[in-house]
């Protein structure tokens, strides 16, 4: 289970579903980058490829979340 804060919805959101062991999930916040462009895209949930460092957005369904932070809690 992943828990995130969504600053655009002023909410705490629980993300459920299959969390793959060994996968590095992250909250991507383009506007917080030191070199952010004038009109950065919205925040999104990302997966870090540990071999290349590339970040991709996973396929998700349900409410679109713009995470500001991210916390993992095991299912137990």
PDB file of N, H, CA, C and O in Angstrom:
ATOM      1  N   UNK A   1       0.846  -1.168   0.000  1.00  0.00           N
ATOM      2  CA  UNK A   1       0.000   0.000   0.000  1.00  0.00           C
ATOM      3  C   UNK A   1       0.897   1.239   0.000  1.00  0.00           C
ATOM      4  O   UNK A   1       1.880   1.311   0.738  1.00  0.00           O
ATOM      5  N   UNK A   2       0.542   2.201  -0.833  1.00  0.00           N
ATOM      6  H   UNK A   2      -0.257   2.142  -1.433  1.00  0.00           H
ATOM      7  CA  UNK A   2       1.255   3.477  -0.876  1.00  0.00           C
ATOM      8  C   UNK A   2       0.324   4.559  -0.339  1.00  0.00           C
ATOM      9  O   UNK A   2      -0.866   4.570  -0.652  1.00  0.00           O
ATOM     10  N   UNK A   3       0.857   5.450   0.455  1.00  0.00           N
ATOM     11  H   UNK A   3       1.824   5.441   0.709  1.00  0.00           H
ATOM     12  CA  UNK A   3       0.081   6.570   0.992  1.00  0.00           C
ATOM     13  C   UNK A   3       0.758   7.847   0.529  1.00  0.00           C
ATOM     14  O   UNK A   3       1.980   7.974   0.605  1.00  0.00           O
ATOM     15  N   UNK A   4      -0.039   8.790   0.048  1.00  0.00           N
ATOM     16  H   UNK A   4      -1.032   8.686  -0.014  1.00  0.00           H
ATOM     17  CA  UNK A   4       0.513  10.039  -0.455  1.00  0.00           C
ATOM     18  C   UNK A   4      -0.344  11.219  -0.015  1.00  0.00           C
ATOM     19  O   UNK A   4      -1.525  11.071   0.300  1.00  0.00           O
ATOM     20  N   UNK A   5       0.268  12.369  -0.002  1.00  0.00           N
ATOM     21  H   UNK A   5       1.227  12.489  -0.258  1.00  0.00           H
ATOM     22  CA  UNK A   5      -0.489  13.600   0.206  1.00  0.00           C
ATOM     23  C   UNK A   5      -0.716  14.216  -1.169  1.00  0.00           C
ATOM     24  O   UNK A   5       0.200  14.276  -1.989  1.00  0.00           O
ATOM     25  N   UNK A   6      -1.923  14.666  -1.413  1.00  0.00           N
ATOM     26  H   UNK A   6      -2.667  14.617  -0.747  1.00  0.00           H
ATOM     27  CA  UNK A   6      -2.259  15.306  -2.685  1.00  0.00           C
ATOM     28  C   UNK A   6      -2.582  16.755  -2.380  1.00  0.00           C
ATOM     29  O   UNK A   6      -3.676  17.072  -1.914  1.00  0.00           O
ATOM     30  N   UNK A   7      -1.624  17.633  -2.646  1.00  0.00           N
ATOM     31  H   UNK A   7      -0.735  17.375  -3.025  1.00  0.00           H
ATOM     32  CA  UNK A   7      -1.795  19.036  -2.280  1.00  0.00           C
ATOM     33  C   UNK A   7      -2.862  19.726  -3.121  1.00  0.00           C
ATOM     34  O   UNK A   7      -3.452  20.706  -2.666  1.00  0.00           O
ATOM     35  N   UNK A   8      -3.126  19.244  -4.333  1.00  0.00           N
ATOM     36  H   UNK A   8      -2.647  18.448  -4.702  1.00  0.00           H
ATOM     37  CA  UNK A   8      -4.156  19.889  -5.157  1.00  0.00           C
ATOM     38  C   UNK A   8      -5.551  19.563  -4.659  1.00  0.00           C
ATOM     39  O   UNK A   8      -6.480  20.348  -4.850  1.00  0.00           O
ATOM     40  N   UNK A   9      -5.710  18.382  -4.005  1.00  0.00           N
ATOM     41  H   UNK A   9      -4.955  17.744  -3.850  1.00  0.00           H
ATOM     42  CA  UNK A   9      -7.018  17.984  -3.476  1.00  0.00           C
ATOM     43  C   UNK A   9      -7.096  18.186  -1.966  1.00  0.00           C
ATOM     44  O   UNK A   9      -8.133  17.919  -1.359  1.00  0.00           O
ATOM     45  N   UNK A  10      -5.995  18.660  -1.347  1.00  0.00           N
ATOM     46  H   UNK A  10      -5.152  18.877  -1.840  1.00  0.00           H
ATOM     47  CA  UNK A  10      -5.936  18.841   0.102  1.00  0.00           C
ATOM     48  C   UNK A  10      -6.393  17.561   0.807  1.00  0.00           C
ATOM     49  O   UNK A  10      -7.287  17.577   1.653  1.00  0.00           O
ATOM     50  N   UNK A  11      -5.737  16.434   0.423  1.00  0.00           N
ATOM     51  H   UNK A  11      -5.011  16.421  -0.265  1.00  0.00           H
ATOM     52  CA  UNK A  11      -6.170  15.135   0.924  1.00  0.00           C
ATOM     53  C   UNK A  11      -4.988  14.192   1.113  1.00  0.00           C
ATOM     54  O   UNK A  11      -3.918  14.375   0.533  1.00  0.00           O
ATOM     55  N   UNK A  12      -5.215  13.182   1.938  1.00  0.00           N
ATOM     56  H   UNK A  12      -6.085  13.033   2.409  1.00  0.00           H
ATOM     57  CA  UNK A  12      -4.286  12.067   2.063  1.00  0.00           C
ATOM     58  C   UNK A  12      -4.938  10.916   1.308  1.00  0.00           C
ATOM     59  O   UNK A  12      -6.102  10.594   1.545  1.00  0.00           O
ATOM     60  N   UNK A  13      -4.185  10.293   0.393  1.00  0.00           N
ATOM     61  H   UNK A  13      -3.239  10.554   0.200  1.00  0.00           H
ATOM     62  CA  UNK A  13      -4.736   9.283  -0.497  1.00  0.00           C
ATOM     63  C   UNK A  13      -4.022   7.959  -0.284  1.00  0.00           C
ATOM     64  O   UNK A  13      -2.795   7.918  -0.196  1.00  0.00           O
ATOM     65  N   UNK A  14      -4.787   6.878  -0.200  1.00  0.00           N
ATOM     66  H   UNK A  14      -5.783   6.911  -0.272  1.00  0.00           H
ATOM     67  CA  UNK A  14      -4.237   5.528  -0.106  1.00  0.00           C
ATOM     68  C   UNK A  14      -4.309   4.909  -1.499  1.00  0.00           C
ATOM     69  O   UNK A  14      -5.380   4.832  -2.102  1.00  0.00           O
ATOM     70  N   UNK A  15      -3.154   4.470  -2.000  1.00  0.00           N
ATOM     71  H   UNK A  15      -2.285   4.533  -1.511  1.00  0.00           H
ATOM     72  CA  UNK A  15      -3.075   3.823  -3.304  1.00  0.00           C
ATOM     73  C   UNK A  15      -2.937   2.328  -3.063  1.00  0.00           C
ATOM     74  O   UNK A  15      -1.986   1.876  -2.425  1.00  0.00           O
ATOM     75  N   UNK A  16      -3.881   1.576  -3.573  1.00  0.00           N
ATOM     76  H   UNK A  16      -4.653   1.943  -4.091  1.00  0.00           H
ATOM     77  CA  UNK A  16      -3.862   0.127  -3.378  1.00  0.00           C
ATOM     78  C   UNK A  16      -3.636  -0.569  -4.712  1.00  0.00           C
ATOM     79  O   UNK A  16      -3.720   0.045  -5.776  1.00  0.00           O
ATOM     80  N   UNK A  17      -3.355  -1.827  -4.635  1.00  0.00           N
ATOM     81  H   UNK A  17      -3.286  -2.326  -3.771  1.00  0.00           H
ATOM     82  CA  UNK A  17      -3.111  -2.609  -5.838  1.00  0.00           C
ATOM     83  C   UNK A  17      -1.822  -3.383  -5.674  1.00  0.00           C
ATOM     84  O   UNK A  17      -1.276  -3.477  -4.575  1.00  0.00           O
ATOM     85  N   UNK A  18      -1.345  -3.927  -6.755  1.00  0.00           N
ATOM     86  H   UNK A  18      -1.789  -3.851  -7.648  1.00  0.00           H
ATOM     87  CA  UNK A  18      -0.135  -4.739  -6.724  1.00  0.00           C
ATOM     88  C   UNK A  18       1.092  -3.843  -6.646  1.00  0.00           C
ATOM     89  O   UNK A  18       1.359  -3.067  -7.564  1.00  0.00           O
ATOM     90  N   UNK A  19       1.832  -3.947  -5.562  1.00  0.00           N
ATOM     91  H   UNK A  19       1.616  -4.577  -4.816  1.00  0.00           H
ATOM     92  CA  UNK A  19       3.108  -3.249  -5.407  1.00  0.00           C
ATOM     93  C   UNK A  19       4.188  -4.311  -5.586  1.00  0.00           C
ATOM     94  O   UNK A  19       4.295  -5.243  -4.789  1.00  0.00           O
ATOM     95  N   UNK A  20       4.977  -4.162  -6.631  1.00  0.00           N
ATOM     96  H   UNK A  20       4.889  -3.406  -7.279  1.00  0.00           H
ATOM     97  CA  UNK A  20       5.967  -5.172  -6.991  1.00  0.00           C
ATOM     98  C   UNK A  20       7.205  -5.032  -6.104  1.00  0.00           C
ATOM     99  O   UNK A  20       7.824  -3.969  -6.076  1.00  0.00           O
ATOM    100  N   UNK A  21       7.578  -6.103  -5.372  1.00  0.00           N
ATOM    101  H   UNK A  21       7.075  -6.967  -5.394  1.00  0.00           H
ATOM    102  CA  UNK A  21       8.792  -6.034  -4.547  1.00  0.00           C
ATOM    103  C   UNK A  21      10.020  -5.679  -5.400  1.00  0.00           C
ATOM    104  O   UNK A  21      10.187  -6.191  -6.507  1.00  0.00           O
ATOM    105  N   UNK A  22      10.863  -4.805  -4.873  1.00  0.00           N
ATOM    106  H   UNK A  22      10.726  -4.389  -3.974  1.00  0.00           H
ATOM    107  CA  UNK A  22      12.071  -4.395  -5.586  1.00  0.00           C
ATOM    108  C   UNK A  22      11.862  -3.232  -6.535  1.00  0.00           C
ATOM    109  O   UNK A  22      12.816  -2.758  -7.151  1.00  0.00           O
ATOM    110  N   UNK A  23      10.618  -2.761  -6.663  1.00  0.00           N
ATOM    111  H   UNK A  23       9.843  -3.146  -6.163  1.00  0.00           H
ATOM    112  CA  UNK A  23      10.327  -1.628  -7.542  1.00  0.00           C
ATOM    113  C   UNK A  23      10.427  -0.343  -6.732  1.00  0.00           C
ATOM    114  O   UNK A  23       9.910  -0.265  -5.618  1.00  0.00           O
ATOM    115  N   UNK A  24      11.090   0.659  -7.289  1.00  0.00           N
ATOM    116  H   UNK A  24      11.510   0.596  -8.194  1.00  0.00           H
ATOM    117  CA  UNK A  24      11.264   1.940  -6.602  1.00  0.00           C
ATOM    118  C   UNK A  24      10.195   2.926  -7.076  1.00  0.00           C
ATOM    119  O   UNK A  24      10.284   3.475  -8.174  1.00  0.00           O
ATOM    120  N   UNK A  25       9.194   3.139  -6.239  1.00  0.00           N
ATOM    121  H   UNK A  25       9.122   2.693  -5.347  1.00  0.00           H
ATOM    122  CA  UNK A  25       8.130   4.102  -6.546  1.00  0.00           C
ATOM    123  C   UNK A  25       8.541   5.466  -5.996  1.00  0.00           C
ATOM    124  O   UNK A  25       9.254   5.545  -4.995  1.00  0.00           O
ATOM    125  N   UNK A  26       8.097   6.528  -6.642  1.00  0.00           N
ATOM    126  H   UNK A  26       7.519   6.464  -7.455  1.00  0.00           H
ATOM    127  CA  UNK A  26       8.446   7.875  -6.200  1.00  0.00           C
ATOM    128  C   UNK A  26       7.323   8.851  -6.524  1.00  0.00           C
ATOM    129  O   UNK A  26       6.526   8.620  -7.433  1.00  0.00           O
ATOM    130  N   UNK A  27       7.273   9.929  -5.780  1.00  0.00           N
ATOM    131  H   UNK A  27       7.921  10.117  -5.041  1.00  0.00           H
ATOM    132  CA  UNK A  27       6.393  11.049  -6.116  1.00  0.00           C
ATOM    133  C   UNK A  27       7.236  12.005  -6.957  1.00  0.00           C
ATOM    134  O   UNK A  27       8.235  12.538  -6.474  1.00  0.00           O
ATOM    135  N   UNK A  28       6.844  12.223  -8.203  1.00  0.00           N
ATOM    136  H   UNK A  28       6.033  11.790  -8.595  1.00  0.00           H
ATOM    137  CA  UNK A  28       7.581  13.101  -9.107  1.00  0.00           C
ATOM    138  C   UNK A  28       6.971  14.489  -9.004  1.00  0.00           C
ATOM    139  O   UNK A  28       5.776  14.670  -9.238  1.00  0.00           O
ATOM    140  N   UNK A  29       7.804  15.476  -8.648  1.00  0.00           N
ATOM    141  H   UNK A  29       8.774  15.329  -8.457  1.00  0.00           H
ATOM    142  CA  UNK A  29       7.333  16.851  -8.452  1.00  0.00           C
ATOM    143  C   UNK A  29       8.143  17.802  -9.338  1.00  0.00           C
ATOM    144  O   UNK A  29       9.089  18.429  -8.860  1.00  0.00           O
ATOM    145  N   UNK A  30       7.783  17.920 -10.630  1.00  0.00           N
ATOM    146  H   UNK A  30       7.014  17.411 -11.018  1.00  0.00           H
ATOM    147  CA  UNK A  30       8.567  18.725 -11.570  1.00  0.00           C
ATOM    148  C   UNK A  30       8.748  20.181 -11.158  1.00  0.00           C
ATOM    149  O   UNK A  30       9.793  20.765 -11.442  1.00  0.00           O
ATOM    150  N   UNK A  31       7.768  20.781 -10.502  1.00  0.00           N
ATOM    151  H   UNK A  31       6.919  20.306 -10.271  1.00  0.00           H
ATOM    152  CA  UNK A  31       7.868  22.194 -10.137  1.00  0.00           C
ATOM    153  C   UNK A  31       8.875  22.437  -9.019  1.00  0.00           C
ATOM    154  O   UNK A  31       9.300  23.574  -8.816  1.00  0.00           O
ATOM    155  N   UNK A  32       9.267  21.390  -8.287  1.00  0.00           N
ATOM    156  H   UNK A  32       8.921  20.466  -8.452  1.00  0.00           H
ATOM    157  CA  UNK A  32      10.215  21.551  -7.194  1.00  0.00           C
ATOM    158  C   UNK A  32      11.664  21.373  -7.628  1.00  0.00           C
ATOM    159  O   UNK A  32      12.572  21.480  -6.803  1.00  0.00           O
ATOM    160  N   UNK A  33      11.894  21.103  -8.909  1.00  0.00           N
ATOM    161  H   UNK A  33      11.157  21.015  -9.579  1.00  0.00           H
ATOM    162  CA  UNK A  33      13.256  20.919  -9.403  1.00  0.00           C
ATOM    163  C   UNK A  33      13.990  22.259  -9.429  1.00  0.00           C
ATOM    164  O   UNK A  33      13.379  23.298  -9.678  1.00  0.00           O
ATOM    165  N   UNK A  34      15.298  22.234  -9.173  1.00  0.00           N
ATOM    166  H   UNK A  34      15.794  21.390  -8.971  1.00  0.00           H
ATOM    167  CA  UNK A  34      16.091  23.462  -9.225  1.00  0.00           C
ATOM    168  C   UNK A  34      16.050  24.103 -10.606  1.00  0.00           C
ATOM    169  O   UNK A  34      16.131  25.325 -10.729  1.00  0.00           O
ATOM    170  N   UNK A  35      15.925  23.282 -11.642  1.00  0.00           N
ATOM    171  H   UNK A  35      15.859  22.289 -11.541  1.00  0.00           H
ATOM    172  CA  UNK A  35      15.900  23.791 -13.010  1.00  0.00           C
ATOM    173  C   UNK A  35      14.506  23.639 -13.621  1.00  0.00           C
ATOM    174  O   UNK A  35      14.378  23.323 -14.804  1.00  0.00           O
ATOM    175  N   UNK A  36      13.470  23.859 -12.826  1.00  0.00           N
ATOM    176  H   UNK A  36      13.573  24.115 -11.865  1.00  0.00           H
ATOM    177  CA  UNK A  36      12.096  23.684 -13.311  1.00  0.00           C
ATOM    178  C   UNK A  36      11.785  24.674 -14.425  1.00  0.00           C
ATOM    179  O   UNK A  36      12.155  25.845 -14.339  1.00  0.00           O
ATOM    180  N   UNK A  37      11.109  24.208 -15.465  1.00  0.00           N
ATOM    181  H   UNK A  37      10.809  23.256 -15.534  1.00  0.00           H
ATOM    182  CA  UNK A  37      10.715  25.120 -16.544  1.00  0.00           C
ATOM    183  C   UNK A  37       9.631  26.082 -16.052  1.00  0.00           C
ATOM    184  O   UNK A  37       9.060  25.867 -14.983  1.00  0.00           O
ATOM    185  N   UNK A  38       9.341  27.138 -16.815  1.00  0.00           N
ATOM    186  H   UNK A  38       9.805  27.312 -17.683  1.00  0.00           H
ATOM    187  CA  UNK A  38       8.333  28.111 -16.382  1.00  0.00           C
ATOM    188  C   UNK A  38       6.956  27.488 -16.126  1.00  0.00           C
ATOM    189  O   UNK A  38       6.265  27.904 -15.196  1.00  0.00           O
ATOM    190  N   UNK A  39       6.553  26.522 -16.911  1.00  0.00           N
ATOM    191  H   UNK A  39       7.115  26.184 -17.666  1.00  0.00           H
ATOM    192  CA  UNK A  39       5.244  25.877 -16.750  1.00  0.00           C
ATOM    193  C   UNK A  39       5.428  24.368 -16.625  1.00  0.00           C
ATOM    194  O   UNK A  39       5.126  23.630 -17.563  1.00  0.00           O
ATOM    195  N   UNK A  40       5.924  23.894 -15.465  1.00  0.00           N
ATOM    196  H   UNK A  40       6.170  24.493 -14.702  1.00  0.00           H
ATOM    197  CA  UNK A  40       6.163  22.455 -15.318  1.00  0.00           C
ATOM    198  C   UNK A  40       4.850  21.675 -15.299  1.00  0.00           C
ATOM    199  O   UNK A  40       3.795  22.216 -14.966  1.00  0.00           O
ATOM    200  N   UNK A  41       4.934  20.409 -15.659  1.00  0.00           N
ATOM    201  H   UNK A  41       5.790  19.970 -15.930  1.00  0.00           H
ATOM    202  CA  UNK A  41       3.750  19.551 -15.629  1.00  0.00           C
ATOM    203  C   UNK A  41       3.327  19.263 -14.208  1.00  0.00           C
ATOM    204  O   UNK A  41       4.028  19.626 -13.263  1.00  0.00           O
ATOM    205  N   UNK A  42       2.186  18.615 -14.045  1.00  0.00           N
ATOM    206  H   UNK A  42       1.616  18.321 -14.812  1.00  0.00           H
ATOM    207  CA  UNK A  42       1.696  18.287 -12.706  1.00  0.00           C
ATOM    208  C   UNK A  42       2.505  17.172 -12.055  1.00  0.00           C
ATOM    209  O   UNK A  42       3.198  16.420 -12.741  1.00  0.00           O
ATOM    210  N   UNK A  43       2.418  17.068 -10.750  1.00  0.00           N
ATOM    211  H   UNK A  43       1.855  17.679 -10.193  1.00  0.00           H
ATOM    212  CA  UNK A  43       3.064  15.963 -10.026  1.00  0.00           C
ATOM    213  C   UNK A  43       2.420  14.647 -10.459  1.00  0.00           C
ATOM    214  O   UNK A  43       1.261  14.615 -10.873  1.00  0.00           O
ATOM    215  N   UNK A  44       3.199  13.553 -10.355  1.00  0.00           N
ATOM    216  H   UNK A  44       4.140  13.580 -10.019  1.00  0.00           H
ATOM    217  CA  UNK A  44       2.643  12.247 -10.696  1.00  0.00           C
ATOM    218  C   UNK A  44       3.410  11.150  -9.977  1.00  0.00           C
ATOM    219  O   UNK A  44       4.526  11.352  -9.500  1.00  0.00           O
ATOM    220  N   UNK A  45       2.779   9.981  -9.911  1.00  0.00           N
ATOM    221  H   UNK A  45       1.872   9.817 -10.299  1.00  0.00           H
ATOM    222  CA  UNK A  45       3.409   8.798  -9.348  1.00  0.00           C
ATOM    223  C   UNK A  45       4.356   8.239 -10.393  1.00  0.00           C
ATOM    224  O   UNK A  45       3.988   8.122 -11.562  1.00  0.00           O
ATOM    225  N   UNK A  46       5.577   7.892  -9.985  1.00  0.00           N
ATOM    226  H   UNK A  46       5.876   7.988  -9.035  1.00  0.00           H
ATOM    227  CA  UNK A  46       6.545   7.369 -10.941  1.00  0.00           C
ATOM    228  C   UNK A  46       7.229   6.114 -10.442  1.00  0.00           C
ATOM    229  O   UNK A  46       7.207   5.805  -9.250  1.00  0.00           O
ATOM    230  N   UNK A  47       7.836   5.398 -11.369  1.00  0.00           N
ATOM    231  H   UNK A  47       7.854   5.649 -12.337  1.00  0.00           H
ATOM    232  CA  UNK A  47       8.658   4.225 -11.063  1.00  0.00           C
ATOM    233  C   UNK A  47      10.056   4.515 -11.581  1.00  0.00           C
ATOM    234  O   UNK A  47      10.238   4.883 -12.741  1.00  0.00           O
ATOM    235  N   UNK A  48      11.046   4.342 -10.701  1.00  0.00           N
ATOM    236  H   UNK A  48      10.898   4.043  -9.759  1.00  0.00           H
ATOM    237  CA  UNK A  48      12.442   4.592 -11.076  1.00  0.00           C
ATOM    238  C   UNK A  48      13.054   3.305 -11.607  1.00  0.00           C
ATOM    239  O   UNK A  48      13.000   2.271 -10.941  1.00  0.00           O
ATOM    240  N   UNK A  49      13.633   3.360 -12.798  1.00  0.00           N
ATOM    241  H   UNK A  49      13.677   4.200 -13.339  1.00  0.00           H
ATOM    242  CA  UNK A  49      14.395   2.239 -13.331  1.00  0.00           C
ATOM    243  C   UNK A  49      15.762   2.303 -12.658  1.00  0.00           C
ATOM    244  O   UNK A  49      16.538   3.220 -12.926  1.00  0.00           O
ATOM    245  N   UNK A  50      16.062   1.351 -11.797  1.00  0.00           N
ATOM    246  H   UNK A  50      15.431   0.606 -11.579  1.00  0.00           H
ATOM    247  CA  UNK A  50      17.291   1.389 -11.004  1.00  0.00           C
ATOM    248  C   UNK A  50      18.549   1.167 -11.837  1.00  0.00           C
ATOM    249  O   UNK A  50      19.652   1.456 -11.372  1.00  0.00           O
ATOM    250  N   UNK A  51      18.405   0.661 -13.053  1.00  0.00           N
ATOM    251  H   UNK A  51      17.510   0.426 -13.431  1.00  0.00           H
ATOM    252  CA  UNK A  51      19.564   0.463 -13.928  1.00  0.00           C
ATOM    253  C   UNK A  51      19.920   1.734 -14.691  1.00  0.00           C
ATOM    254  O   UNK A  51      21.095   1.994 -14.951  1.00  0.00           O
ATOM    255  N   UNK A  52      18.897   2.538 -15.055  1.00  0.00           N
ATOM    256  H   UNK A  52      17.943   2.328 -14.843  1.00  0.00           H
ATOM    257  CA  UNK A  52      19.148   3.717 -15.881  1.00  0.00           C
ATOM    258  C   UNK A  52      18.873   5.044 -15.172  1.00  0.00           C
ATOM    259  O   UNK A  52      19.391   6.086 -15.574  1.00  0.00           O
ATOM    260  N   UNK A  53      18.061   5.001 -14.124  1.00  0.00           N
ATOM    261  H   UNK A  53      17.641   4.154 -13.798  1.00  0.00           H
ATOM    262  CA  UNK A  53      17.667   6.232 -13.443  1.00  0.00           C
ATOM    263  C   UNK A  53      16.462   6.907 -14.074  1.00  0.00           C
ATOM    264  O   UNK A  53      15.983   7.920 -13.566  1.00  0.00           O
ATOM    265  N   UNK A  54      15.964   6.353 -15.187  1.00  0.00           N
ATOM    266  H   UNK A  54      16.354   5.530 -15.600  1.00  0.00           H
ATOM    267  CA  UNK A  54      14.786   6.931 -15.838  1.00  0.00           C
ATOM    268  C   UNK A  54      13.545   6.710 -14.990  1.00  0.00           C
ATOM    269  O   UNK A  54      13.420   5.697 -14.302  1.00  0.00           O
ATOM    270  N   UNK A  55      12.631   7.667 -15.048  1.00  0.00           N
ATOM    271  H   UNK A  55      12.732   8.490 -15.607  1.00  0.00           H
ATOM    272  CA  UNK A  55      11.369   7.581 -14.306  1.00  0.00           C
ATOM    273  C   UNK A  55      10.235   7.507 -15.315  1.00  0.00           C
ATOM    274  O   UNK A  55      10.176   8.295 -16.258  1.00  0.00           O
ATOM    275  N   UNK A  56       9.329   6.544 -15.107  1.00  0.00           N
ATOM    276  H   UNK A  56       9.377   5.904 -14.341  1.00  0.00           H
ATOM    277  CA  UNK A  56       8.150   6.419 -15.949  1.00  0.00           C
ATOM    278  C   UNK A  56       6.909   6.387 -15.060  1.00  0.00           C
ATOM    279  O   UNK A  56       6.976   6.013 -13.889  1.00  0.00           O
ATOM    280  N   UNK A  57       5.794   6.780 -15.628  1.00  0.00           N
ATOM    281  H   UNK A  57       5.739   7.084 -16.579  1.00  0.00           H
ATOM    282  CA  UNK A  57       4.525   6.744 -14.899  1.00  0.00           C
ATOM    283  C   UNK A  57       3.894   5.369 -15.097  1.00  0.00           C
ATOM    284  O   UNK A  57       3.777   4.908 -16.232  1.00  0.00           O
ATOM    285  N   UNK A  58       3.481   4.700 -14.007  1.00  0.00           N
ATOM    286  H   UNK A  58       3.576   5.074 -13.084  1.00  0.00           H
ATOM    287  CA  UNK A  58       2.829   3.399 -14.164  1.00  0.00           C
ATOM    288  C   UNK A  58       1.404   3.572 -14.678  1.00  0.00           C
ATOM    289  O   UNK A  58       0.819   4.649 -14.564  1.00  0.00           O
ATOM    290  N   UNK A  59       0.860   2.512 -15.237  1.00  0.00           N
ATOM    291  H   UNK A  59       1.336   1.637 -15.329  1.00  0.00           H
ATOM    292  CA  UNK A  59      -0.537   2.519 -15.652  1.00  0.00           C
ATOM    293  C   UNK A  59      -1.407   2.371 -14.405  1.00  0.00           C
ATOM    294  O   UNK A  59      -1.267   1.407 -13.652  1.00  0.00           O
ATOM    295  N   UNK A  60      -2.288   3.314 -14.199  1.00  0.00           N
ATOM    296  H   UNK A  60      -2.402   4.097 -14.810  1.00  0.00           H
ATOM    297  CA  UNK A  60      -3.153   3.300 -13.018  1.00  0.00           C
ATOM    298  C   UNK A  60      -4.598   3.528 -13.450  1.00  0.00           C
ATOM    299  O   UNK A  60      -4.862   3.991 -14.559  1.00  0.00           O
ATOM    300  N   UNK A  61      -5.522   3.199 -12.562  1.00  0.00           N
ATOM    301  H   UNK A  61      -5.308   2.823 -11.661  1.00  0.00           H
ATOM    302  CA  UNK A  61      -6.933   3.491 -12.814  1.00  0.00           C
ATOM    303  C   UNK A  61      -7.500   4.163 -11.569  1.00  0.00           C
ATOM    304  O   UNK A  61      -6.939   4.057 -10.479  1.00  0.00           O
ATOM    305  N   UNK A  62      -8.598   4.843 -11.745  1.00  0.00           N
ATOM    306  H   UNK A  62      -9.054   4.930 -12.631  1.00  0.00           H
ATOM    307  CA  UNK A  62      -9.213   5.536 -10.620  1.00  0.00           C
ATOM    308  C   UNK A  62      -8.908   7.018 -10.647  1.00  0.00           C
ATOM    309  O   UNK A  62      -8.638   7.594 -11.701  1.00  0.00           O
ATOM    310  N   UNK A  63      -8.953   7.617  -9.493  1.00  0.00           N
ATOM    311  H   UNK A  63      -9.171   7.149  -8.637  1.00  0.00           H
ATOM    312  CA  UNK A  63      -8.747   9.061  -9.350  1.00  0.00           C
ATOM    313  C   UNK A  63      -7.299   9.418  -9.680  1.00  0.00           C
ATOM    314  O   UNK A  63      -6.377   8.724  -9.251  1.00  0.00           O
ATOM    315  N   UNK A  64      -7.098  10.481 -10.428  1.00  0.00           N
ATOM    316  H   UNK A  64      -7.847  11.045 -10.776  1.00  0.00           H
ATOM    317  CA  UNK A  64      -5.750  10.953 -10.732  1.00  0.00           C
ATOM    318  C   UNK A  64      -5.215  11.676  -9.504  1.00  0.00           C
ATOM    319  O   UNK A  64      -5.853  12.592  -8.985  1.00  0.00           O
ATOM    320  N   UNK A  65      -4.044  11.260  -9.045  1.00  0.00           N
ATOM    321  H   UNK A  65      -3.525  10.515  -9.466  1.00  0.00           H
ATOM    322  CA  UNK A  65      -3.428  11.814  -7.845  1.00  0.00           C
ATOM    323  C   UNK A  65      -2.199  12.614  -8.244  1.00  0.00           C
ATOM    324  O   UNK A  65      -1.438  12.193  -9.115  1.00  0.00           O
ATOM    325  N   UNK A  66      -2.003  13.759  -7.615  1.00  0.00           N
ATOM    326  H   UNK A  66      -2.621  14.101  -6.907  1.00  0.00           H
ATOM    327  CA  UNK A  66      -0.798  14.555  -7.820  1.00  0.00           C
ATOM    328  C   UNK A  66      -0.013  14.537  -6.509  1.00  0.00           C
ATOM    329  O   UNK A  66      -0.138  15.456  -5.699  1.00  0.00           O
ATOM    330  N   UNK A  67       0.802  13.484  -6.294  1.00  0.00           N
ATOM    331  H   UNK A  67       0.903  12.738  -6.952  1.00  0.00           H
ATOM    332  CA  UNK A  67       1.462  13.296  -5.000  1.00  0.00           C
ATOM    333  C   UNK A  67       2.529  14.340  -4.711  1.00  0.00           C
ATOM    334  O   UNK A  67       3.228  14.809  -5.609  1.00  0.00           O
ATOM    335  N   UNK A  68       2.634  14.685  -3.458  1.00  0.00           N
ATOM    336  H   UNK A  68       2.066  14.305  -2.728  1.00  0.00           H
ATOM    337  CA  UNK A  68       3.688  15.596  -2.990  1.00  0.00           C
ATOM    338  C   UNK A  68       4.744  14.819  -2.213  1.00  0.00           C
ATOM    339  O   UNK A  68       5.909  15.216  -2.185  1.00  0.00           O
ATOM    340  N   UNK A  69       4.356  13.735  -1.596  1.00  0.00           N
ATOM    341  H   UNK A  69       3.410  13.412  -1.619  1.00  0.00           H
ATOM    342  CA  UNK A  69       5.251  12.848  -0.866  1.00  0.00           C
ATOM    343  C   UNK A  69       4.706  11.443  -0.981  1.00  0.00           C
ATOM    344  O   UNK A  69       3.583  11.257  -1.450  1.00  0.00           O
ATOM    345  N   UNK A  70       5.474  10.445  -0.564  1.00  0.00           N
ATOM    346  H   UNK A  70       6.386  10.596  -0.183  1.00  0.00           H
ATOM    347  CA  UNK A  70       5.033   9.068  -0.736  1.00  0.00           C
ATOM    348  C   UNK A  70       5.550   8.209   0.398  1.00  0.00           C
ATOM    349  O   UNK A  70       6.702   8.344   0.810  1.00  0.00           O
ATOM    350  N   UNK A  71       4.701   7.324   0.907  1.00  0.00           N
ATOM    351  H   UNK A  71       3.765   7.214   0.572  1.00  0.00           H
ATOM    352  CA  UNK A  71       5.051   6.432   1.985  1.00  0.00           C
ATOM    353  C   UNK A  71       4.576   5.030   1.633  1.00  0.00           C
ATOM    354  O   UNK A  71       3.448   4.856   1.171  1.00  0.00           O
ATOM    355  N   UNK A  72       5.428   4.026   1.848  1.00  0.00           N
ATOM    356  H   UNK A  72       6.344   4.167   2.223  1.00  0.00           H
ATOM    357  CA  UNK A  72       5.063   2.625   1.624  1.00  0.00           C
ATOM    358  C   UNK A  72       4.774   1.962   2.956  1.00  0.00           C
ATOM    359  O   UNK A  72       5.542   2.107   3.906  1.00  0.00           O
ATOM    360  N   UNK A  73       3.661   1.229   3.030  1.00  0.00           N
ATOM    361  H   UNK A  73       3.036   1.111   2.258  1.00  0.00           H
ATOM    362  CA  UNK A  73       3.334   0.417   4.194  1.00  0.00           C
ATOM    363  C   UNK A  73       3.058  -0.993   3.708  1.00  0.00           C
ATOM    364  O   UNK A  73       2.281  -1.175   2.771  1.00  0.00           O
ATOM    365  N   UNK A  74       3.686  -2.016   4.332  1.00  0.00           N
ATOM    366  H   UNK A  74       4.317  -1.868   5.094  1.00  0.00           H
ATOM    367  CA  UNK A  74       3.391  -3.375   3.919  1.00  0.00           C
ATOM    368  C   UNK A  74       1.941  -3.739   4.233  1.00  0.00           C
ATOM    369  O   UNK A  74       1.315  -3.135   5.104  1.00  0.00           O
ATOM    370  N   UNK A  75       1.421  -4.719   3.523  1.00  0.00           N
ATOM    371  H   UNK A  75       1.929  -5.210   2.816  1.00  0.00           H
ATOM    372  CA  UNK A  75       0.012  -5.100   3.663  1.00  0.00           C
ATOM    373  C   UNK A  75      -0.328  -5.666   5.028  1.00  0.00           C
ATOM    374  O   UNK A  75      -1.487  -5.602   5.440  1.00  0.00           O
ATOM    375  N   UNK A  76       0.644  -6.219   5.744  1.00  0.00           N
ATOM    376  H   UNK A  76       1.585  -6.270   5.410  1.00  0.00           H
ATOM    377  CA  UNK A  76       0.353  -6.860   7.031  1.00  0.00           C
ATOM    378  C   UNK A  76      -0.020  -5.878   8.095  1.00  0.00           C
ATOM    379  O   UNK A  76      -0.291  -6.270   9.230  1.00  0.00           O
TER     380      UNK A  76
END
